[in-house]
Amino acid sequence: MKNSPSEGGEGFEFSPVEGLTTDLDQMTHEQVEQAALTAKKLRDMADAQLLIATAAMHRRDSARVTHGLTTAGWLRRHCRMSASKASGTVKAAKALTHMDAVRKRAIAGEITADGVRQLCLARDMHPEAFLVHQDVFADVAAYLSPRDLRQAIDHWRQQVDQASAVADAQHRRRRRSVFLSRTLSGMWDLNGMLDPESGHIINAAITSVTDPTLIDPHDNRSNPQRRSDALTDICRFWLDHNGSTKMTGGERPHITVTLDYDTLVSGTSSEGLLPEIDGTPIDPATTRRLTCDSGIVRIVSDSDGQPLDVGRRVRTAPPAIRRALDHRDGGCTWAGCDAPSSWCDAHHLIHWADGGATSVGNMRLLCRRHHTMIHDGKVPPDP
């Protein structure tokens, strides 16, 4: 299909992938790959045409004359774009009209839509300097990945206006933030923005726990679940092993699980109530795991829930036993797991609530994931 030339004099030649949906099963692997590449090129060409047509509409004020809308408003209504997408399209369209070399390569499908937008942003920041270097940018944008192109633009900006580049780096640092709030369902909502340094540090820490080479082939957790568990393990390690952790009320930071004795022993409550962490119910298996190697405080309450007697804390794995387990096991005892002892819980083979002794012979080290799996009923593999 041959489209009519734009106001800039460029024409658009499209070669749709004919019969792709019907002939796909008859194509070779190479033909299917080529069809995908052709479709992607056509999409990039169409995106360039959209920007050029949008620029013409904006220049003529067509949307206002015909529909009483701004160009961005017209895109939102007739092209079903979001407000931010429509605004960005108009901005990129205006910049592209001043970038002849980039426009020609984009029309030919040689620069991706993402690459065009990155170059438009670069041009908006330093119009005069970009004009001098746009031929080079048009060439490199035809083969660089989005990430490499962004890095090339960043290096160029530093040379053109280092003060602005420094200011942008400082602005990114100021934008760092983490929001953690408890939802009505008892879950916790975690989101935020990290500056480059913080992001790389946290990503490296989480990746060190979730690296694909460390994943058990029988691990059925999703990647987001693995990252969540990794972040939890990292924070727990800090609390357990950092000697300078601040004390609150004479104790290190901790979580409190509230449950009755029947639930601890048998997994079911005589009153039909689940154990709780700060008022949020948790399942019995989680309770058994948490109490497997933790401090236990007995609190006797009256019928209204008012404490009548509070006993002393009992730690189920005294330091001497823990040192012996570290020496004997050397780390997680789940076959094939190489988690170090510092990342492990001391697991009772027979839970102390069931009469099991808190002794080296009745305990083994398990990392948090495998400790959870055992209390969920999983049977460890043979060593």
N, C-alpha and C positions, 0 to 999 in steps of 0.2 A: 504494500500500500504506500503510495507516494503522497505525502502531505504537502500543502502549499507552503512556500517559503515564509519565514517570519519577517518581521520588520527589519531585522538585522541582515537579511539576505540569505540566511541559512535554510536549507531544506532538510526534511527528515525522511529517511528511508527505513521502513520497517520490514522485517522478514519474519513474520510470526512462525512459531514452531507448529507447522500444519499437522493436524491429526495426532498430536502428542498424546492426548488422553485415550485415544482408541488404538494407537499403534505401539503403545509403551511396552506391552508384553512381547512384541515382535522385535524390539530393538536390542542391539548388543549393549554391553556395559559402556563401551566407548560412545555409542550413539546417545545413550541416555545422559551421560556426562556432558556431551556436547550440547544436547538440548537444554540442559540446565544452565550451562554457560551462556547460550544464546538468549534464553529467557531473562537471565540477570542483566545482560547487556541491553536488551530491549527496555527493561524497567529503568535502567539508568538513563537511557536516551529519552524515555518518556518523562522522567523527572526533570531533565534539562529543558525539555520542551515546555513543561508546566511552568518552570521558573521564567522562561522567556515570555510566554503568554501572559503570566501574572504581571511581569514588568510592563508589558504593553498596556494591560488593563489599568494598572496604577498610573501610568503616564497619561493616559487618556481620561482617567477618572470615570471609566465605563460603568463600574458597579454603582457609583453614586448617581450618574445620569439615568441609568436604566432601572435600577432597583432601589435607589435611595440608601445604599449600603456602602460601607468602606470596602476596600478590596479584601481585607482580612475577614470582614463580616460575610462577604460573598463566598469566600472559600469555606467558612464555617457552615454556611447554609447549603451551598450547592455541591461542595466537595466533601462534606461531612468531616471536616477537620476539627480538632480541638482548638480552643482559643490560642494556646501557646504554639501549636503547630502552624496555624494560619498566620500568626504574627511572624514566626520565624521564616515562613515561606516568602512572605512579602519582603522581609528584610534581605533574605538571600537573593531574591529576584532583582532587587534594586542594585545590589552589589555586583551581580553577574553582568549587568549591562556595561560596567566599566572594566570588564576583564575579558578582552577579546580572545586572547590565547586560551584561557581556561574554558570560555564558552564554546569554542570550536572543538576542543578535545572532548568536552562533555557531550556535545551533540552527537559526536561520533561514537559515544559509549565507551570512551577510553578512560574517563574519570568517573568513579562511582558517585552516587548521590551524596554519600557521607563525605567523600573527598571534596566535592564542590562546596558543601556547607562549611567545612573547615577552612577552605581558602577564602570563602566570602567573609567569614569572621575575621580572618587575618587581614584582609583588605580593609574592612571597616575600622580596624584598630590603627592602621598606618597606611592610609590611601596612597600617599606620594611614594613612600618607600616600596610598597607592594608593586606599584606600576613599573618600577625599575627592575624588579626581580620576578615578575609574573611569568615570563617565558620559562624560567628555571622551575618555578613551582608547577607550571602546567606539565612539564616533562616528568618530574619526580612523582607527581600525584598519580600518574598513569601506572605506576608499578609499586609504590610504597603501600604498606598496610596502613589502616587507619591510625594505629598506634604510632608507627614510625613517622607518618606524615605529621601527626600532632607534635611529636618530638622535634622534627625538623622545623616546624613553625615556631616552636618555643625557642629553639636555638637562634633562629632568625630574629625573633623579637628581642632577645637579649642583646644582640648586636646592634639592632636598630634603636632600642630604647631600654637600656638596662635598668634605669630607675623605675620604669613602669613594671618591668619583669620582677624586680625585687619587691615592689609594692604588692603585686599579685601573689607572690609567694607568701608574704606576710599576711595577706588577706585570707589565703587558704588556711594558714595556721590559726588565725582568729576564729575561723568558722568551725573548728573542731567542737564536737558536742556528742554527748550520749544521753539518751532519755530512757529511763527504766521505770515503768509504772505497772502496778498491779491492776488487772482487769476485774470486772465484776464476776467473771467465771472462775477466778482464782489463778488463772494463768498470768504470766508476766510479759508485758510488751516491751521489747528492746529494739531501739533504732537510734540512728545518729549519723554523724559525718566525721570522718577521720582525716587529718592532714596526712600528706604523703609519708612522713616518717612513722607516725603512729600506725597508719594503715599497714605499712610493710611489716612492722614489728608484730602486730597482732595477727596478721595473716601468716607470718612465718611460724609463730607459736602454734596456731591452730593447725596449720599444715603439718607441723612436726608430729602431731598426734593422729592426723587423719590421712597421712600420705598413703596412696594406693598400695604401696609395697607392704604396709603394715596391716592391711585389712584382711581379716579372716575370711576365707571364701564362703563360710557359712554365716557371715554377718549380714543380716537382712535389713539393717537400718538404712534409711535414705541418707543422702549426702547432707541435707540440712540437719537431720538428727545427729549425724556424726559430729558436725561442727558445733551443735549445741552441747553435746556431751563433752567435746574437747574443751570448750570454753569453761564449762563447769569444773572439769578436772583440773584445769590450770589454776582457777581461782581457789579450789580446795587445796591444791598443793601449796599455794602461797599462804593460806591460813594455817596449814598444818606445820609448815617448815620455816616460816619467817619469824625469827626471834623478836623482831621489833614491832610486831602487830600490836596495835593499841588495845588496851584492856577496857572493857565496859562492865562496870559493876563488879570489878575484881575478876572477871573472866574474859577469855579471848572470845572473839565473835563466834557465834554458834547459831544453830537452828534448833527449835524445840518442837518435838513431836508429842502430841497429847493422845493417850490411849488408855483404855482400862486393862486390867490384868488379864481378863478372859481373852481379849483380842490379841494380846501379846503371846499368850500361851497357845491358844487354839486357832487363832486367825479370825474368829467370829466373836462379836460382842453379844452379851446377854441382852443388851438393850437395842441391838440392831444398828449400832452407830459405827461409822468408820473412823479410823484414826485421823488426826488432823495436824496440819502444819499451819500455825497461825490462823486457825479457823477454816482452812480449806481441806476437804477430805482427800485422803490418799488411799491407795489400795493396800490390802494386807501384805502382799509380797514386798512392796517397797518398805513397809514398816519393819518386816523381819530383817531385811537387808540393813536398814539404818541402825537397828538395835543390835546387829550382829557384832559390831565393833564400835561401841560408842559409850558415852557416859550415861548412866541411868540414875534418875532421881525419883524416889518414891514420894508421892504426894497423896495423902489421904484426905478426901473431901466429904463434906456432908451432902445431904440431898439437894441442897441449893447450889452445889458446886464450890462452896467456900472451903479453902484449905484448912484442915484441922491439924495436920502433922506433915512435916517435910523431912525426909530422911537425908542422909549424907549421899554424896555422889559416889557411885561405884563404877569404876572403869573396867570394862570387860576384858581388856587386853593390857595388863600392866606393862610398864616399860621393859622389864627384864624379859618377859615372854615375847614381846615384840622384837627385841634385839635378837633373841634366839631364832625367831621365825625368819628375820632378815638374813641371818647367817645360814640357816638351813636351806631355805627356799631360793634366796637370791633374787626373787622377783615373782611375777605371776606364775602360778603352777599349772595354769591351763595349757595343755599341750599345744605348742606352736606359738605361744604368746611370749614376747620378750620384754614386756613392760617391767621396768625396774621396781625394786621393792618400795622406793619412795612414792610410787604411784599406786600402791596396793592397800587394800583393806585386809584386816585379819579376820578370816571367815571361820566360824564354828562349823565343823562337820556335823555335829549334833548341836543344835541351837541351845544356848544356856537355858532358855525358857522351857526347853523340853528335857532338862536335866543334864545336858552336856557340860562337861568340865571345861573351864577356861585354862587349858593346858596346851603345851606344845603339841602333844600327841593328838589333840582334838581340833587343831587349828591349822590352816594353810593360808598362804597369801594369794589373793586374787585381785586383779585390777578391777576398777569400777565397772567396766562393761561386763566382764565375765562374772563378777560378783552378782550383778543384776540378773544375768542370764540364769545362774544357779537358783536364785530365789524365785525366778519365774518358772522353774520346773525343768530347765534344760539339763541334760545329762552331759557332763564333761567327757570329751573323747579320751580314749586310752592314750597313755603317754607313749 
